[in-house]
Amino acid sequence: MSYIGKTPAAAALTSSDISDGIIITDKLAANAVVTSKITDGTIAEADIANDAVTADKIANAVNSAIAANTSKTTNATHSGEVTGSGALTIAGNVVDEANLKVSNNPTNGYNLVARSGNTGGMTWEAPAGGGKVLQVISATKDDAFNTSSTSLTDITGLTLNITPAASSSKILIFGSISSSYRNYISTFQLVRGSTNIAIGGSSDTFRGTTSRYAEGVPNSLSLTNHSFNFLDSPSTSSQTTYKIQVKVNGGSIYINDRANGDSSYISTITAMEIGA
């Protein structure tokens, strides 16, 4: 550019050199404005026409930064245990032991309780108090059964399974057997799994939970009821089987009838879990 006389000295552009509204969109090339070309405070707000600065006139780097952050302001869609894209919802059946804040390790049969001042969250504790009946299981036999076995034999129908809530529980067993027999000895035995329990301490061949000696009974079979109860300590929280067995030293024994097959009577076995 030619000048008359001496060339003017270089000077920084100031806001006073720019009329209000003189900078419009058409005068700003994309990426044209960079900080190194403008002196601090040179361009005032009034020097820029309304709507003159558009996205096209801003450096691509700024546009990219805006685009990258736009997704962060939008609710992400969640799936799995926590679902939703707006209000988040916990899916059903997912809040289990592992997802709870618990201060100690679980023990089978314990209750999960909250204790004031416990900073560890919930606490596993043994059920309060003892001697409570936790469950009752019973089996009733109303049909006939007979055997002449001289070895202990299961009485069909007088078997039950119970799963204790805790290994410290005790199991109270009640047995009631209706039978007819004559002129021989019959022995009834309570069994846990394959172990004889509630058995006499002597070494007598016919020791058991209860027995019947029928010598001198008339030839016609008479009905007798045998009842017993026994408090067992299985020391387990696994399923446990209890049953009643019988054996004779001769002849036959008849359960629930008088050898005529009419099944007129019933026999039962009942197990009650008692909390420690």
BAPAKE-920768 format. One record per atom (N, C-alpha, C): residue in one letter; y, x, z. Coordinates in steps of 0.02 Angstrom, whole numbers, padded with zeros to 5 digits, always signed. Last residue first. Layout:
# BAPAKE-920768
AYXZ...
# end
This chain:
# BAPAKE-920768
A-03661-01621+03463A-03662-01575+03521A-03596-01579+03560G-03710-01785+03415G-03664-01728+03409G-03664-01686+03472I-03865-01840+03368I-03819-01839+03425I-03776-01776+03420E-03943-01944+03255E-03911-01879+03264E-03859-01884+03320M-04095-02025+03271M-04023-02031+03285M-03995-01960+03294A-04228-02101+03187A-04196-02037+03205A-04122-02049+03215T-04376-02196+03206T-04303-02195+03201T-04276-02127+03224I-04513-02284+03145I-04489-02218+03167I-04414-02217+03155T-04631-02419+03175T-04566-02391+03155T-04558-02319+03179S-04738-02552+03123S-04729-02488+03159S-04664-02457+03133I-04791-02724+03139I-04750-02671+03109I-04751-02609+03154Y-04921-02843+03091Y-04877-02808+03138Y-04837-02755+03102S-05016-02895+03006S-04977-02942+03046S-04923-02909+03089S-05106-02862+02900S-05041-02829+02909S-04993-02873+02949D-05235-02902+02871D-05183-02953+02867D-05113-02925+02879G-05353-02826+02875G-05307-02818+02819G-05250-02868+02816N-05435-02823+02981N-05446-02877+02934N-05396-02877+02876A-05410-02732+03081A-05465-02718+03035A-05481-02776+02989R-05290-02784+03130R-05350-02782+03172R-05412-02778+03128D-05140-02687+03093D-05185-02745+03086D-05247-02734+03129N-05060-02574+03112N-05028-02638+03094N-05076-02696+03082I-05190-02463+03080I-05118-02469+03096I-05093-02536+03069Y-05343-02421+03147Y-05309-02467+03102Y-05236-02474+03126I-05464-02292+03146I-05407-02324+03179I-05369-02364+03126S-05642-02273+03158S-05580-02279+03119S-05525-02310+03162G-05761-02152+03221G-05742-02219+03200G-05678-02218+03158G-05691-02009+03307G-05747-02048+03282G-05723-02118+03263N-05577-01957+03350N-05637-01916+03361N-05701-01954+03341V-05431-01959+03241V-05479-01991+03287V-05537-01943+03299K-05253-01944+03215K-05322-01922+03204K-05366-01957+03255V-05090-01953+03137V-05142-01979+03182V-05209-01948+03165Q-04911-01927+03130Q-04979-01917+03107Q-05028-01944+03158I-04748-01961+03079I-04799-01972+03130I-04868-01966+03098K-04605-01857+03039K-04658-01904+03023K-04707-01910+03081Y-04454-01795+02971Y-04492-01812+03030Y-04545-01864+03010T-04366-01669+02886T-04415-01724+02882T-04450-01733+02948T-04199-01628+02850T-04257-01618+02893T-04301-01680+02891Q-04077-01540+02759Q-04119-01600+02764Q-04183-01584+02803S-03980-01429+02864S-04016-01446+02802S-04058-01508+02814S-03928-01379+02975S-03888-01431+02943S-03918-01450+02876T-04020-01343+03125T-04008-01336+03053T-03962-01392+03031S-04089-01362+03249S-04046-01304+03236S-04036-01291+03162P-04167-01465+03300P-04190-01431+03239P-04150-01369+03222S-04212-01520+03441S-04156-01476+03422S-04178-01437+03360D-04252-01688+03496D-04269-01626+03461D-04205-01587+03445L-04313-01794+03611L-04250-01763+03590L-04264-01695+03561F-04415-01936+03589F-04412-01863+03599F-04347-01837+03571N-04515-02075+03638N-04452-02047+03614N-04451-01974+03631F-04640-02201+03600F-04619-02137+03629F-04548-02122+03605S-04775-02318+03604S-04704-02303+03597S-04687-02236+03629H-04903-02411+03540H-04887-02345+03567H-04813-02331+03553N-04992-02558+03567N-04930-02529+03542N-04917-02463+03578T-05147-02625+03511T-05110-02588+03561T-05047-02560+03529L-05268-02752+03487L-05206-02720+03464L-05171-02686+03523S-05446-02733+03475S-05387-02760+03508S-05326-02719+03486L-05596-02781+03394L-05539-02736+03397L-05479-02770+03430S-05741-02821+03484S-05687-02846+03441S-05626-02800+03450N-05810-02755+03586N-05825-02740+03516N-05772-02766+03468P-05696-02707+03719P-05747-02749+03687P-05755-02733+03613V-05678-02543+03781V-05646-02600+03748V-05699-02641+03715G-05743-02431+03825G-05751-02492+03865G-05716-02552+03836E-05624-02316+03764E-05691-02327+03791E-05691-02391+03834A-05507-02277+03702A-05528-02347+03695A-05597-02360+03723Y-05362-02196+03728Y-05434-02189+03742Y-05462-02259+03747R-05232-02135+03633R-05265-02195+03659R-05339-02180+03669S-05077-02041+03647S-05146-02053+03626S-05172-02117+03657T-04936-01942+03594T-04964-01997+03632T-05035-02010+03606T-04924-01812+03548T-04866-01846+03575T-04887-01906+03617G-05067-01717+03606G-05020-01739+03555G-04960-01772+03587R-05235-01658+03621R-05167-01662+03646R-05121-01682+03589F-05368-01647+03592F-05334-01708+03572F-05265-01715+03604T-05409-01524+03642T-05417-01537+03571T-05375-01597+03549D-05301-01442+03758D-05350-01495+03744D-05350-01511+03669S-05217-01349+03808S-05253-01332+03747S-05306-01384+03728S-05057-01417+03863S-05126-01394+03873S-05157-01377+03805G-04932-01471+03836G-04938-01399+03844G-05008-01373+03852G-04909-01594+03704G-04927-01573+03771G-04939-01498+03775I-04769-01607+03595I-04840-01599+03605I-04854-01573+03676A-04651-01617+03516A-04667-01668+03567A-04742-01667+03580I-04709-01559+03356I-04662-01558+03411I-04681-01615+03459N-04782-01463+03231N-04794-01513+03282N-04742-01505+03338T-04711-01434+03074T-04718-01410+03143T-04729-01468+03191S-04676-01463+02948S-04747-01450+02958S-04761-01426+03029G-04556-01573+02985G-04578-01532+02929G-04653-01523+02932R-04605-01614+03140R-04544-01598+03103R-04562-01551+03047V-04708-01744+03203V-04704-01681+03165V-04635-01675+03134L-04799-01818+03332L-04735-01814+03298L-04728-01745+03267Q-04960-01891+03334Q-04922-01830+03339Q-04856-01835+03300F-05089-01977+03420F-05031-01980+03376F-04987-01919+03388T-05262-01997+03429T-05205-01957+03449T-05150-01964+03397S-05397-02089+03500S-05351-02080+03443S-05289-02043+03470I-05566-02096+03547I-05499-02071+03563I-05458-02065+03498Y-05665-02249+03550Y-05652-02180+03532Y-05582-02160+03555N-05684-02387+03572N-05737-02341+03592N-05726-02268+03572R-05574-02447+03445R-05620-02458+03501R-05669-02400+03509Y-05415-02513+03387Y-05464-02459+03391Y-05514-02477+03446S-05254-02538+03312S-05315-02566+03343S-05371-02516+03335S-05075-02523+03333S-05141-02502+03308S-05197-02539+03344S-04907-02489+03304S-04955-02543+03321S-05022-02524+03291I-04792-02376+03365I-04849-02385+03320I-04894-02440+03347S-04637-02307+03367S-04673-02365+03392S-04729-02380+03342G-04521-02180+03415G-04579-02201+03376G-04612-02261+03408F-04367-02098+03400F-04404-02153+03430F-04462-02172+03385I-04280-01948+03424I-04331-01984+03386I-04363-02038+03429L-04128-01873+03409L-04167-01914+03455L-04214-01958+03414I-04074-01715+03377I-04102-01774+03344I-04146-01810+03394K-03919-01627+03398K-03987-01643+03419K-04009-01707+03385S-03815-01505+03316S-03834-01574+03333S-03906-01576+03358S-03784-01382+03268S-03785-01389+03341S-03807-01460+03363S-03774-01390+03134S-03835-01359+03160S-03840-01365+03236A-03713-01549+03080A-03702-01482+03107A-03767-01455+03136A-03763-01663+03023A-03695-01642+03004A-03680-01572+03028P-03933-01664+02964P-03884-01659+03018P-03816-01636+02992T-04014-01773+02870T-03977-01711+02860T-03923-01706+02914I-04178-01839+02871I-04111-01842+02898I-04078-01773+02889N-04312-01940+02817N-04273-01879+02807N-04203-01890+02836L-04470-02003+02879L-04400-02010+02861L-04367-01942+02853T-04621-02095+02888T-04588-02031+02872T-04515-02046+02856L-04721-02196+02886L-04688-02175+02948L-04661-02104+02940G-04782-02214+02764G-04727-02259+02782G-04692-02241+02846T-04942-02160+02814T-04896-02175+02759T-04844-02227+02782I-04968-02044+02928I-04970-02117+02923I-04918-02136+02871D-05053-01894+02893D-04990-01932+02890D-05005-02006+02889T-05172-01832+03009T-05159-01861+02943T-05094-01901+02945L-05266-01712+03093L-05204-01749+03090L-05187-01768+03018S-05442-01743+03079S-05385-01697+03075S-05321-01739+03068T-05535-01839+03069T-05534-01804+03134T-05481-01748+03134S-05506-01995+02990S-05499-01922+02989S-05498-01893+03060S-05513-02124+02961S-05567-02101+03005S-05565-02024+03010T-05380-02244+02948T-05410-02179+02933T-05465-02165+02983N-05269-02366+02877N-05324-02347+02922N-05352-02280+02900F-05137-02483+02869F-05160-02415+02856F-05218-02402+02903A-05035-02618+02805A-05092-02591+02843A-05109-02520+02822D-04854-02632+02818D-04918-02642+02785D-04973-02607+02825D-04732-02601+02867D-04756-02669+02879D-04821-02684+02843K-04635-02478+02938K-04698-02489+02902K-04723-02559+02919T-04473-02417+02924T-04516-02470+02951T-04577-02479+02907A-04362-02291+02974A-04413-02312+02925A-04459-02362+02959S-04191-02242+02992S-04251-02275+03016S-04298-02292+02959I-04055-02151+03056I-04100-02161+03000I-04165-02192+03026V-03889-02139+03103V-03954-02166+03122V-03994-02179+03058Q-03761-02023+03158Q-03795-02062+03106Q-03863-02085+03133L-03696-01986+03274L-03664-01972+03210L-03696-02011+03153V-03659-02027+03433V-03708-02041+03381V-03674-02035+03313K-03599-01899+03541K-03586-01955+03498K-03642-01964+03447G-03605-01788+03623G-03646-01845+03640G-03634-01906+03597G-03434-01728+03641G-03505-01722+03624G-03541-01786+03641G-03266-01688+03580G-03315-01720+03624G-03386-01710+03600A-03216-01673+03412A-03198-01678+03482A-03252-01714+03522P-03301-01566+03299P-03281-01634+03319P-03268-01637+03394A-03227-01404+03277A-03285-01444+03293A-03262-01514+03314E-03106-01374+03147E-03126-01377+03218E-03189-01419+03225W-03000-01290+03038W-03067-01319+03046W-03086-01316+03120T-02830-01327+03012T-02879-01288+03049T-02945-01326+03050M-02684-01303+02903M-02736-01343+02935M-02789-01297+02968G-02570-01170+02934G-02586-01232+02900G-02637-01272+02939G-02533-01061+03009G-02583-01051+02957G-02601-01113+02919T-02453-01092+03113T-02420-01071+03052T-02469-01060+02994N-02459-01217+03222N-02506-01175+03185N-02474-01156+03119G-02377-01308+03284G-02363-01237+03294G-02410-01190+03258S-02501-01429+03303S-02430-01413+03309S-02421-01339+03323R-02632-01438+03187R-02613-01421+03255R-02539-01401+03257A-02737-01544+03095A-02672-01511+03098A-02654-01499+03171V-02909-01521+03042V-02857-01552+03083V-02792-01512+03077L-03064-01556+02980L-03002-01522+02962L-02944-01558+02998N-03217-01537+03072N-03163-01579+03046N-03102-01536+03031Y-03384-01474+03036Y-03319-01472+03070Y-03270-01520+03036G-03499-01475+02959G-03495-01523+03013G-03429-01523+03051N-03494-01304+02923N-03525-01368+02908N-03523-01414+02969T-03338-01228+02929T-03404-01231+02959T-03433-01300+02947P-03216-01127+02841P-03249-01190+02857P-03318-01180+02888N-03103-01008+02917N-03156-01023+02869N-03192-01088+02890N-02927-01045+02948N-02992-01014+02964N-03044-01036+02913S-02811-01107+02906S-02805-01045+02945S-02871-01012+02960V-02771-01164+02744V-02813-01171+02803V-02816-01104+02839K-02699-01247+02623K-02681-01191+02667K-02718-01202+02733L-02803-01289+02483L-02768-01306+02544L-02751-01243+02584N-02882-01257+02377N-02812-01268+02363N-02771-01287+02425A-03011-01249+02424A-02981-01187+02399A-02906-01195+02387E-03042-01383+02454E-03035-01334+02508E-02996-01272+02485D-02944-01473+02330D-03004-01459+02369D-02989-01406+02422V-02880-01568+02217V-02857-01540+02281V-02918-01533+02326V-02935-01632+02110V-02927-01559+02105V-02904-01527+02171N-02942-01771+02088N-03002-01735+02107N-02996-01659+02101G-02812-01792+01964G-02858-01817+02014G-02916-01770+02027A-02671-01680+01946A-02728-01717+01919A-02774-01739+01976I-02506-01701+01993I-02569-01667+02010I-02627-01709+01986T-02370-01700+01881T-02418-01739+01919T-02480-01697+01932L-02195-01682+01851L-02261-01653+01853L-02306-01693+01900A-02087-01761+01741A-02110-01759+01811A-02182-01734+01813G-02119-01691+01599G-02060-01710+01636G-02075-01704+01710S-02240-01657+01557S-02186-01620+01527S-02119-01638+01558G-02403-01638+01638G-02340-01672+01624G-02290-01626+01592T-02508-01576+01775T-02496-01599+01707T-02428-01631+01701V-02610-01466+01858V-02544-01495+01859V-02524-01513+01788E-02738-01433+01812E-02732-01465+01877E-02663-01497+01886G-02705-01459+01641G-02751-01433+01691G-02742-01470+01756S-02540-01425+01574S-02606-01458+01572S-02650-01425+01624H-02369-01452+01536H-02420-01421+01577H-02485-01461+01569T-02237-01415+01430T-02292-01462+01442T-02348-01425+01478A-02074-01374+01493A-02136-01355+01460A-02190-01407+01476N-01915-01437+01467N-01975-01441+01509N-02036-01423+01468T-01793-01321+01410T-01833-01380+01395T-01896-01380+01438T-01734-01202+01429T-01701-01260+01460T-01739-01325+01448K-01804-01113+01356K-01809-01108+01429K-01777-01167+01464S-01768-01133+01226S-01834-01157+01247S-01842-01156+01323T-01643-01069+01224T-01646-01142+01218T-01713-01168+01243N-01652-00934+01223N-01644-00966+01288N-01647-01042+01285A-01664-00903+01090A-01717-00882+01135A-01712-00918+01202A-01544-00951+01038A-01607-00983+01018A-01663-00966+01067I-01454-00861+01095I-01449-00933+01111I-01515-00967+01096A-01496-00744+01035A-01499-00750+01107A-01496-00823+01129S-01469-00771+00902S-01538-00761+00923S-01545-00769+00998N-01329-00778+00905N-01369-00837+00887N-01441-00831+00910V-01304-00646+00936V-01285-00698+00984V-01324-00761+00970A-01350-00585+00822A-01380-00566+00886A-01365-00619+00939N-01266-00630+00722N-01335-00655+00724N-01368-00640+00791A-01099-00668+00776A-01150-00619+00757A-01220-00649+00766I-01020-00813+00712I-01041-00773+00770I-01098-00728+00750K-00996-00896+00608K-00949-00842+00616K-00966-00796+00675D-01090-00997+00618D-01096-00952+00561D-01050-00891+00568A-01045-01069+00727A-01105-01027+00736A-01112-00977+00680T-00864-01052+00720T-00928-01089+00715T-00985-01041+00725V-00701-01065+00756V-00757-01020+00768V-00821-01062+00769A-00617-01175+00733A-00618-01120+00684A-00678-01075+00693D-00596-01283+00815D-00658-01283+00775D-00661-01226+00724N-00421-01254+00812N-00477-01293+00838N-00536-01292+00789A-00372-01083+00781A-00370-01154+00766A-00430-01190+00796I-00311-00966+00891I-00371-00987+00854I-00368-01062+00845D-00204-00939+00970D-00204-00909+00903D-00262-00932+00861A-00227-00988+01097A-00184-01028+01053A-00184-01003+00981E-00301-00886+01156E-00334-00950+01140E-00294-00990+01089A-00254-00730+01079A-00252-00780+01132A-00285-00843+01108I-00297-00570+01043I-00302-00638+01017I-00304-00686+01076T-00278-00458+01132T-00240-00465+01070T-00239-00537+01046G-00348-00428+01247G-00292-00475+01254G-00254-00486+01190D-00396-00270+01189D-00402-00319+01243D-00339-00362+01246T-00401-00258+01011T-00375-00233+01075T-00380-00288+01127I-00537-00254+00904I-00485-00296+00935I-00465-00266+01002K-00641-00181+00857K-00584-00189+00812K-00527-00229+00843S-00746-00185+00944S-00712-00120+00935S-00650-00126+00892T-00799-00313+00938T-00755-00296+00994T-00717-00231+00983V-00786-00394+00780V-00823-00352+00827V-00774-00327+00879V-00797-00512+00660V-00759-00495+00720V-00803-00455+00767A-00889-00535+00559A-00830-00494+00544A-00795-00471+00607N-01002-00614+00554N-01009-00549+00585N-00946-00505+00578A-00931-00699+00417A-00988-00693+00464A-00994-00622+00489A-00752-00697+00418A-00815-00685+00385A-00871-00680+00438L-00626-00805+00440L-00673-00765+00481L-00738-00757+00442K-00550-00889+00365K-00526-00820+00371K-00572-00776+00413D-00605-01014+00373D-00612-00979+00309D-00591-00906+00314T-00566-01055+00505T-00636-01039+00489T-00642-00997+00426I-00410-00972+00548I-00451-01030+00535I-00520-01008+00512I-00273-00918+00632I-00342-00898+00616I-00384-00961+00608I-00156-00985+00662I-00160-00952+00598I-00231-00930+00579G-00131-01048+00783G-00172-01084+00734G-00180-01049+00668D+00022-00965+00809D-00028-01012+00836D-00064-01047+00779S+00034-00805+00727S+00060-00872+00741S+00005-00916+00767I+00030-00646+00791I-00010-00698+00759I+00018-00766+00778D+00098-00555+00864D+00099-00544+00792D+00063-00600+00754S+00070-00585+00993S+00137-00605+00968S+00143-00596+00893S-00053-00528+01014S-00051-00600+01004S+00017-00623+00978T-00059-00376+00914T-00051-00413+00977T-00045-00487+00961L-00132-00235+00847L-00115-00305+00836L-00113-00341+00903A-00062-00071+00871A-00115-00121+00884A-00089-00191+00872A+00003+00031+00738A+00011-00004+00802A-00042-00057+00810A+00055+00175+00647A+00002+00126+00663A+00013+00096+00732A+00222+00183+00580A+00169+00210+00623A+00119+00155+00639P+00263+00159+00408P+00265+00139+00479P+00207+00170+00518T+00326+00287+00302T+00269+00244+00318T+00269+00225+00391K+00498+00285+00250K+00445+00315+00290K+00390+00265+00306G+00534+00207+00094G+00553+00250+00150G+00491+00276+00186I+00441+00075+00060I+00506+00104+00045I+00527+00145+00106Y+00265+00090+00026Y+00319+00072+00072Y+00383+00106+00047S+00110+00027-00041S+00171+00068-00046S+00225+00043+00002M-00059+00042+00000M+00000+00000+00000M+00062+00045+00000
# end
